[in-house]
Amino acid sequence: SRLSKLWAHLAGFWLVTWDQGERGRWHIRETGDIEITSLDGSVLGRARLEKTPLEGLFHVIPIDKHASQSAEIWRLDEGRLQSVAMKPDGGLRTASAARENEQNLAGVV
């Protein structure tokens, strides 16, 4: 389907590091669904990707009631996903993620 092809280039596991140093994993499915977990596999949240009018920019829409961000944008930049999220208190939270296999090949676990 057209929908699955839309997110196929992002599908897979990404190792993410948030600006406070926490690390986790984003599992992006070809449907655009995202599962956010800690490195030990605990589910932190679920979200869904949506297109924006700008090439390479994606809205991340929380789909669970425990969502901590009110607005989040991802940008694909040279093979990495960069995230900026607006927190409920008005502050910003940033993150950077690389495909899991690429991180592992670089010796980062």
N, C-alpha and C positions, 0 to 999 in steps of 0.2 A: 504494500500500500504506500501511498505518498507520505502518509504520516510517519511510518517507520523509517523511510529513507531520510526524512527531515533531520532526525537525530542520530542516524547510524554513525556519523563521523565522531560523535561524542560518546557512543556507547562503550561501556566497560567500567573498570575500577580505576579510581583516581585517588592518590594519597594527597591529603590536604593538610596544610599547616595554617592555622588561624593566627592573627596578629599577636595574640597573647601567648603564643607558643604551643597551644594545644594542637594535637594531631588527630586525624581521623581518616575516614574513607568515604568517598562519594561513589555510589554504584548507580550509574546512569544507564537506563534501559533504552532500547530503540524507540520505545513509545514516548520518551521524554520524561518518564517517571524517575525520580531520584530517591534513593534511600541513603540517609546520612548516618554513619555509625562511628563509634569510637574504634580504636585499633583492636580492642578485645571483642568487637562484634556487637556491642550493645547498641540498639537502635536509638539514635538521638532525634530523628525526625524524618519526615517524608515531604517531598515537594514535587513540583512538576515544572518542566521547562516550557516557556512560551516565547514565540518569536517577537522581536521588536522590529520597527521599520528599518533599523540600522544593521547592516551586515556584520555578523560576528558578535553582536550583543544580544543577550537573552535575559528575559525576566525569569526569576525563580519564584514560583508561587507556592507557599506552604500549603499542604493539604492535611495537616493534623492540628488538633486544637492546642498543642503545646508549642506551636511555632514561636520562636523568639524574635524574629525579624518582621518588621512591617513591610519592608521593601528590600529586594535584593536583585542585583544585576550581575551577570557573569559575562566575561569577555574572553574570547579565545585569542591568545597572544603567543605566537611562536611555539605552538604546541602545549602551552600551559593555560589553564583556566584561572583567571583572576576574578575575585569576587569582592563586591562592595555591598554591604548591607546596612540599612538604616535600622538602628535599634529603637525600641519604644521610647527610650529616654532622649532620643534625638541624636545620640552619638553614632559614629560609624564603626563598623567592624569589617576588616579586610581579611582575605585569605588568598592563598595561592596553591594550586594543585597541579600535579604531574601524573601522567599515566603510570599506574602502579608498576608495570613491567619495566618501564624506562627508569624509574627510581631504583628498582631492585638491581638493574644492570649497572647502575652507577654506584652500587655499593651502599646505598642508603636504605635502611630497613625501617 
